[in-house]
Amino acid sequence: MTHVGTRVAVAVAVTAAAACSSLIGPPYQAPPAAASRQPPPPAYVAPPLARATVPPPPPVSPPAPVPPPPTPTPREYRLGSAAAALVAQAQRDAASGSPQLAEGTIERALRIEPSNPLLWIMLGQAHQSAGQYELAGSMGHKALQLAAGDPRAQAAAWRLIGDSLRARGRNSEADDAYSRADNLVPE
Amino acid sequence: MRIGKLIIAGGLVATIAAAIYVVHLDRIVTREFEGRRWTLPAQVYAAPLELYVGRALSTGDVEQELRLLAYRRVSGALRTGTYTEAGGEIEVGLRATRFADEARAAVSLRIVTSGGAIVNLEDAAGHAVPIVRLDPLLIGSIFPIHGEDRIVVTPSEVPPLLPAALKAVEDRTFDTNHGIDPLAMLRALWVDLRSRQIEEGGSTLTQQLVKSMFLSPRRTASRKIREAIMAVALDAHFSKADLMTAYINEIHLGQDGDRAIHGFGLAAEFYFGKPLSELDLSEIATLVAIVRGPSYYDPRRHPDRALKRRNLVLKEMLEQQVISAADAQRAAARPLGVSARASGAYFPAYLDLVRRTLRRDYREQDLTETGLEVFTNLDPLVQADAERTLDRELARLDRARRHRPPLEGAVVVTEPQSGDVLAVVGGRDVGYDGFDRALDAHRQIGSLVKPFVYLAAIETGRYDAASIIEDQPVAVKLADGRIWRPRNFTRQDYGPVPLVRALAESLNDASVNLGMDVGLDAVTRSLERFGLTEELPQNPSLLLGAVDLTPLEVAQLYGGLANGGFRTTLRAVRAVISAAGKPLQAYPVEVQPVAKPDAVYEVNSMLEHVFDRGTGRSALAVLPRGLTFVGKTGTSSDLRDSWFAGFSGSHLAVAWVGYDNDAPTGLEGATGALPVWSHLMAAISTSSWDEPMPDSLQQITIDYPTGLRAAPLCSSDPVTIAVPVGTSPPIKPGCPGGTLGAALSSTAENLWQRAGKWLQQRLH
């Protein structure tokens, strides 16, 4: 019985991971003056410099002695091609019923892009499907910390946190997490 | 008549006794040999190097790693275990290998680099390969104390020349004899009698095998008889092929401290750093030469003797027509070619950490006997840089401090996000498997504690980086009634200062004032959340770091800062698989939130200024340009310990310098450990600390000495800090104020920050 449960959970994780993998971008280009032996920086799409000086007006602006700081142009985290290949492999691992293998493969990707919130979300989803709800929630928070400026990644992190909370019976907190996610990026 | 009967009876009894003895020995031999499983020490591997397009690696880096893995550079055809290099292109015949999660067959790979990064990666058929791992480097094994270490090989892994050479040199009648060679024994006996001592064994390979497997090393006549009987029995029961395989895996071929090198599989790694199957004729002959006396013919300690005997082996192989004259000549002309360092790479301090991790989950016997394969997070390149840097900087410090005993030191390097331990250096003598300072030296951490005092302060919500605290003499009444009066390191007082300055310059008085206001409890709690396990003294001196920690424990604490308020369990071991390749245990990445990310970000952005204004200024000349680092010096009372702990975006390093006997060194954190730390960070060329600022924070510019808000151009010493959104320190007199002024200064700040970054990247 528990076996079936795990299978279903794994299937859910695969779907979720597949949803995340839609964020996979074009092949990551190496920075020209790369320092030796280092993994590349997270392949987020940096806002063009010129645009940053003319920020869009913030949505809410209460009268304050200090004007709000310039809103940074939203980042969008993507996966580099190496990490994307590993994530694809992790999806195959999970689909073939080896969730532990999948977890290891996502960790491998994480070593390449340790600051990429998408990978933390996927790893958290893997733990969630393995029933390690608390660790899954921690990874959601970790992703959130890294995802500053990327509403889509933040929303995915909040949904993971919501799943983790709901699995632990903390339903009202879970609803709060889901609504934060919906406020960032409506589902 | 009677006497005759007695003789017959006695003879009968003796015969029966002898027969029983023979049967007894036969039983032992059969049972032991059949049930023989060599005790297989766990093999420990470093993290494999990941190759993918975009990875910043030069051709030189890839070559260095390949050489470490004992790949040979060739110019002609590519075979497994070799590579070719031409104009930024490397083609390599990767060996079949096993990782924690998969086995990979031998495969050839083309690696193209340009501008210090991999630009193309494809297989033999020209298909792009998105990502591939090089073989994991074998970094050691966990063998029993005074025990045998070995790598067992199967017949298919044995080059055919090896048994041929063994037969030619050690046992010419091996294929036809019955375990003993009576003629050879008589010859040996004659030599021994003439010289009145036992010099020649005249032993067959089977006898040598028996001796190694079943008997004590003492040389007595009775033992010789026992050996002969057992050899005959062994030969009667088992095939020659089985005996040869057993011999190749059993025999003693060297000593490495407490570690006995057994079998040709390990000997090939130990002396030549490559698998047995890849040895050439001269290397095989060298190993066969060593059989006769592993210490007498030790090719590292006695290369002349070893070379002479190797050539003798080649001569006998030629005489026995195992090899051609041309081959013999060519091989004899080659140098010994023994690798400089035992077993290619040997990192006792790191292995120590691996062993401690595994002992929590495995019995000693499982580790030393069952052939586990252990995959670790060791980064051989970072480890090599850490060893080299510590050695070089300590030597430099020693030269500058003439007439003082040599310093000791330790370094730990981790990847903060995952908690992977990348390198551990336990002291200057890196090959010495002794006192591991990184894990066992409990030393006073001094000011390394301060970030946690400031974190506790910010977490109260009553302080931010611009808050003013008093840097003036403090007197704290202790529980026993005594009065504690800490002083600033500089013996000066700076009056009212902003938090950022007090932390960057490590002001003691200000920090004690702050800590007493926040409370020892809160500081203790923040340290405990970040992973401190030992009981902390509830004494105000805690605020100045009167607590003894190891470099590894410091790495754990600072990991939580580097990780933005998440504690990750430090991990040396990634996974363990059984000898048969079955996954036994994985040590997954674990994170736990321990502090609010915005509070930690505030502390980190204050610690950034350690390098441009604080105690770490001397590192600026060494650290790579344009990269942001976060770190803190630590100095214990009377200058007994010099510490530096800090991190970039991808590496956290802790360095300690001091004396084992706790004697004063005359060094501060900035003069002892910081040079080690900064040269290491420069050597590994890491990435910038580039954590995204939490949405709840904003960057503002203040006047560094006073903490007053000032547009960059309105202060002679402006500094950028992160504070909660809405924080508005009083405006510096004479600077534009009010909403308009602040708005102006806010825009100016942006420009200033960008200009500052630009300047930073180009000027220093």
Interface residues (C-beta under 8 A of the other chain):
Chain A: P27 Y28 Q29 A30 P31 P32 A33 A34 A35 S36 R37 Q38 P39 P40 P41 T53 A64 P65 V66 P67 P68 P69 P70 R75 G80 S81 A82 A84 A85 L86 Q100 L101 E103 G104 T105 E107 R108 L110 R111 I112 P114 S115 L123 L135 S138 M139 H141 K142 Q145 L146 A147 A148 G149
Chain B: A47 E50 Y52 V53 G54 R55 A56 L57 S58 D61 A100 D101 G115 G116 A117 I118 V119 P130 I131 L381 E415 Q417 S418 D420 N563 G564 G565 F566 A575 P583 A586 P588 V589 E590 V591 Q592 P593 P597 P624 G649 S650 I684 S685 T686 S687 D690 E691 P692 M693 P694 D695 Q698 Q699 V725 G726 S728 G738 T739 A742 A743 S746 N750
